[in-house]
Amino acid sequence: MNQEFIWGAATSSYQIEGAADEDGKGLHIWDVYSRQPGMVFDNHNGDVACDHYHRYREDVALMKEIGIQGYRFSISWSRIFPEGTGKVNEKGLAFYDKLIDELISNGVKPYITLFHWDYPYELYQRGGWMNPDSVDWFAEYAKTVVEHFSDRVTCFITFNEPQCFIGMGHVTGRHAPGLKNPLRDTFLMAHHVMMAHGKAVQAMRAVAKQPILIGYAPTSTVCAPDSDRAEDIEAARSLYFQCPEKPEEWSWNVSWWSDPVMFGRYPEDGIRQYAPYLPDIRPEDLALMNQPIDFYGQNIYNGYRVRQGGDGKPECVKRSPGYDKTAMEWPVTPESLYWGPRFLYERYQKPIYITENGMACHDMISRDGHIHDASRIDFTEAYIRELLRAREDGVDIRGYFYWSLMDNFEWTEGYRERFGLIYVDYQTQKRTLKDSAYWYREWIQNHR
Ligand code: FCB
């Protein structure tokens, strides 16, 4: 395949920017949540984070040093609209103008995520995703961003991991706003989120100053076959797209969150199983969700092994004792980056970007001043090789974004977990490239 392929890295606004109360930014739900004692590990919060808001030039210089070709970052909605809707804050736009210009002049292609979880607090107080107006609020914000930046930026992603901000924010309550809403409400929120995606796509295309590419970036835990027997491949595929029978496990599913966007319909098994919890699903809602998009973004960290069980149904294979895992205790399963993209491409038939993949390690600065994160290098190369194998087998993959460019605020885990290619000392804000950053530089040079 001769398509352009981008080697990149990703971050998100609240996790790195800091400057939480500067230049007219409004509050968002993560500001409020993490300032409440007991919500985040050791009561950390993102008030300062990596101070990227003031150090973006240095950070772009480091991207250039690593040779990163694309940088996926998110815009903080409440910097642009302090109240979520209505009045635009020019200073918010100005920050991203400077960042984007800096990226472009250093040869790094910007990829903008519109929403990576920092929902404006004012809108949350007006009902947030429960409010049918939330669809228009998001579309207005998306339109403003594209109107302003599409003279220089051509790739936009609407939502990062809708499963997570609804599932963790409103089902388990482990993320902001920290609620355990009734299931009926969370299905309605999901419905509004996908309508907001569709309405935003329409609004973005209408105002773009040049042709733009629009994608969506849900997440998934991949199901990979335990062997290359056709039955096991089929078992893995069907489990990957099946809606869990227990409605309380619904929110992590693939098809519930992607079939409406890609096909304009909810999966039938889900419709059957979740009937008591579903909102009124109008044909015009589904039509709105189903706007043509240009690529399918996917965050992939790990997966299960699946085989056909004795009863003919798919079954997950128990992990072996002492299986490989990251500092987050997430299993290491490189084959996820082969099977995930392959199954997704077969079903949705859109070019794929891996919008996030990476690992947390127990990184530390050694006495020689370096950060020897050998396991991150090994992890990343193993995963990437599987991704390239999928590409060789015909899956249309356009890029890979390592999560994350630099250590940052890992939500409920605070600064405890380090995912970066760049080590951040949060006391001094000093950045140091880890061994993995040097490895990635070489990898990119050899695989342009
Ligand atoms: C993903 C999030 C990202 C980061 C990584 C580790 O779920 O999108 O912000 O927290 O996990």
Boltz pocket constraint, residues with backbone or C-beta under 6 A from the ligand:
constraints:
  - pocket:
      binder: B
      contacts: [[A, 12], [A, 15], [A, 160], [A, 161], [A, 164], [A, 219], [A, 299], [A, 356], [A, 403], [A, 409], [A, 410], [A, 411], [A, 419]]
      max_distance: 6.0
